Amino acid sequence: MTAVRRVLLPSPRSFCAGVERAIEIVERLLERHGPPVYVRNQIVHNAHVVADLESRGAVFVGELDEVPEHALVVFSAHGVAPAVEAEAARRGLDAVDATCPLVAKVHAEAKRAADAGDTVLLIGHEGHEEVVGTMGVAPGRTVLVPSAAAAASVRVEDEERVTYLSQTTLSVAEVEDIAAALRQRFPHVRGQGAEDICYATSNRQAAVAAVVGEADLVLVVGSANSSNSNRLVELAAANGVAAHLVEDAAAVDPSWLEGAAVVAVTAGASAPPRLVDEVVAVIAAAGPIEVVERPVAEETQEFLLPQRLRGS
């Protein structure tokens, strides 16, 4: 008799409210204005989402100089620096901001701290679009701190006027580690631990943490440039469990399933839910499975669309 493989589905997983809002903004603009709708950078970090919107007339660009003057352009969920907003206004672009409200909150905190005379220490990964945008809020007063080692050596103008903030998609443990190093380095530093990490990121990490002890294998559905998806893989691996980031079902290597009696399947906040279903179907094709939902939190958060897009 063939053994039944257990497939654990920790939740929350897949889309969060900020991602759903950003995608809906592009969809509604396409419905109301028709293509092309230009989008600066990927609207969210998922190749399937981008390909789907491209098929409907969205045009993704790296910089605003690729957008014709007076055209419609959307700023991605990761946020942009004020200089980008100013450039859009100067060129007469019809800009719609799809920045996640939780990223916008960090921008507001950075501006408030810098305006008060503090140096802003931003915990984050260099080059990530969210970090680039937040650094641009107060470029003369913001310093990136990518690690605890960097925290121990960072220099500021006034050691009693320091605030730290963080990228919203990091691991809770990573931020707490770097924040502890900053508190040791600057006893007067202001900050809120890992509270800048968005609820969706921390919930998905907690959901994986709740099942990783039972799993022989963890599969995380997400794109390679998705920060929060990568943190889920790292969390599982740190617990000694084989873990892989997969773009979709086609990326699942059948050899990974050999000897894996319990497989946990989750997805980063920018991955469509259907991709999880397709990965489960691939596992089922390898033999009988029992699917077990493992909820650890319920997400009821909703974010309003921009005023111009509300209503039918």
Rosetta blueprint (number, residue, H / E / L):
1 M L
2 T L
3 A L
4 V L
5 R E
6 R E
7 V E
8 L E
9 L E
10 P E
11 S E
12 P L
13 R L
14 S L
15 F L
16 C L
17 A H
18 G H
19 V H
20 E H
21 R H
22 A H
23 I H
24 E H
25 I H
26 V H
27 E H
28 R H
29 L H
30 L H
31 E H
32 R H
33 H H
34 G L
35 P L
36 P L
37 V E
38 Y E
39 V E
40 R E
41 N L
42 Q L
43 I L
44 V L
45 H L
46 N L
47 A H
48 H H
49 V H
50 V H
51 A H
52 D H
53 L H
54 E H
55 S H
56 R L
57 G L
58 A E
59 V E
60 F E
61 V E
62 G L
63 E L
64 L H
65 D H
66 E H
67 V L
68 P L
69 E L
70 H L
71 A L
72 L E
73 V E
74 V E
75 F E
76 S L
77 A L
78 H L
79 G L
80 V L
81 A L
82 P H
83 A H
84 V H
85 E H
86 A H
87 E H
88 A H
89 A H
90 R H
91 R L
92 G L
93 L L
94 D E
95 A E
96 V E
97 D E
98 A L
99 T L
100 C L
101 P H
102 L H
103 V H
104 A H
105 K H
106 V H
107 H H
108 A H
109 E H
110 A H
111 K H
112 R H
113 A H
114 A H
115 D H
116 A L
117 G L
118 D L
119 T E
120 V E
121 L E
122 L E
123 I E
124 G L
125 H L
126 E L
127 G L
128 H L
129 E H
130 E H
131 V H
132 V H
133 G H
134 T H
135 M H
136 G L
137 V L
138 A L
139 P L
140 G L
141 R L
142 T E
143 V E
144 L E
145 V E
146 P L
147 S L
148 A H
149 A H
150 A H
151 A H
152 A H
153 S H
154 V L
155 R L
156 V L
157 E L
158 D L
159 E L
160 E L
161 R L
162 V E
163 T E
164 Y E
165 L E
166 S E
167 Q L
168 T L
169 T L
170 L L
171 S L
172 V H
173 A H
174 E H
175 V H
176 E H
177 D H
178 I H
179 A H
180 A H
181 A H
182 L H
183 R H
184 Q H
185 R H
186 F L
187 P L
188 H L
189 V L
190 R E
191 G L
192 Q L
193 G L
194 A L
195 E L
196 D L
197 I L
198 C L
199 Y H
200 A H
201 T H
202 S H
203 N H
204 R H
205 Q H
206 A H
207 A H
208 V H
209 A H
210 A H
211 V H
212 V L
213 G L
214 E L
215 A L
216 D L
217 L E
218 V E
219 L E
220 V E
221 V E
222 G L
223 S L
224 A L
225 N L
226 S L
227 S H
228 N H
229 S H
230 N H
231 R H
232 L H
233 V H
234 E H
235 L H
236 A H
237 A H
238 A H
239 N L
240 G L
241 V L
242 A E
243 A E
244 H E
245 L E
246 V E
247 E L
248 D L
249 A H
250 A H
251 A H
252 V L
253 D L
254 P H
255 S H
256 W H
257 L H
258 E L
259 G L
260 A L
261 A L
262 V E
263 V E
264 A E
265 V E
266 T E
267 A E
268 G L
269 A L
270 S L
271 A L
272 P L
273 P H
274 R H
275 L H
276 V H
277 D H
278 E H
279 V H
280 V H
281 A H
282 V H
283 I H
284 A H
285 A H
286 A L
287 G L
288 P L
289 I E
290 E E
291 V E
292 V E
293 E E
294 R E
295 P E
296 V L
297 A L
298 E L
299 E L
300 T L
301 Q L
302 E L
303 F L
304 L L
305 L L
306 P L
307 Q H
308 R H
309 L H
310 R L
311 G L
312 S L
